[in-house]
Amino acid sequence: MKEEKKDFNLNMHVHRLLQSEPFFAALSRRIDKRESKAIPTAGVCVNPDTQAFEMIYNQEFFNGMTDAQRTDVLKHEFYHLVFQHVTARKPDGVNPKVWNFATDLAINSHLSNLPDGCLMPGQGPFVDYPVGLSAEAYLELLKKDENFTGKGRGEEGDEESEGDSGGGQFDDHDGWGEADDTSKEIAKERLREAIKKAATEASAGNNWGSVSGDCRKIIMDKITTKIDWRKVLRYFVKTSQRANQKSTMKRINRRYPYIHPGRKADRTAKVAISIDQSGSVDDEMLAAFFSELNKLAELAEFTVIPFDTRVAEKKVYTWKKNESKKWERVLCGGTCFDAPTKYVNERNFDGHIVLTDMMAPKPIRSNCQRMWMTTDYYANNPYFRTHERVIAITSK
């Protein structure tokens, strides 16, 4: 019996739709969803205001579907995030529409209940295309297919052919390039954490739903890749920045040009850098940390706080933007994390980074976000456990 189609509220029913999909359900909880008539279908993008990913959808688009189709559309959008199609830049010189086709073909290989007419390997004009390839592999096939690239090259600027008109691509990719590079990097890191938590939940319950073994391997590879501590440090500083936004007609709104004013954001960050001066913290780690702070000084102002069992208040100094500093050691005692935490809590800081060997009792709560930076050994063998981020500094 054919399922009845009726008006549908996505936000009210998304949990029900994903009950049999633990991984996607866990990921969905961490992705904002916003209804909008500005797009005809649905799509995912980086919101430059929240610096996070969101799914935008037109409710009328979902009204005409069965629940099975709605579920696969949700999974399609989430796969765009998992496969990094939104944050990864398309190859240089490639027609954007051809790249969009390639990403959809890569995703739709794993879905069987999409609305009629979607791009699908092994069917219709793609009958000779194998199932289960990556977007890059499908791109190479499309570049050689004159039905979809006109001249058979898929180069940017090629004249559009009938196959290049967008037929079969049901979702919206227009918002992929709207956010600035800083917002994209922050959103990408937040997404990585969301995917990691969703994968952890699915693994703990030994239930990934319809996620294939190949996709599962891709997901696990992405979340277990060794983190570049320098990128994490930059991310921490950027997410500590306060955004004072105001509307201005001098800036064009990328989504609604000449209809709504654009927004200008003046971002500043005040970050405390507490440096453990105890004898067990080696000079190499101090030198590596100061080297990166010299680069980060281009983004924000720092307050450097030397400490061991106490804060050396006479040695606290402000590291101004664009200044260069040399590392130095001014104390050499034991370690107490309460001392720098109290110092930071009593002042108006946006973020707190602690460089340490972690060899002291767990400190009191921090009033701002706090991150710990240490060596590989101490990151894996800390004196205390914390839910706050702990990053290992390496010389490479």
Secondary structure, 3 states (H helix, E strand, C coil): CCCCCCCCCHHHHHHHHCCCCHHHHHHHCCCEEEECCCCCCEEEEEECCCCEEEEEECHHHHHCCCHHHHHHHHHHHHHHHHCCCCCCCCCCCECHHHHHHHHHHHHHCCCCCCCCCCCCCCCHHHCCCCCCCCHHHHHHHHHCCHHHHCCCCCECCCCCCHHHCCCCCCCCCHHHHCCCHHHHHHHHHHHHHHHHHHHHHHHHCCCCCCCCHHHHHHHHHHHHCCCCHHHHHHHHHHHCCEEEEEEEEEEECCCCCCCCEEEEEEEECEEEEEEECCCCCCHHHHHHHHHHHHHHCCCCEEEEEEECCCECHHHCEEECCCCCCCCCCCCCCCCCCHHHHHHHHCCCCCEEEEECCCCCCCCCCCCCEEEEEECHHHHHCCCCCCCCEEEECCCC
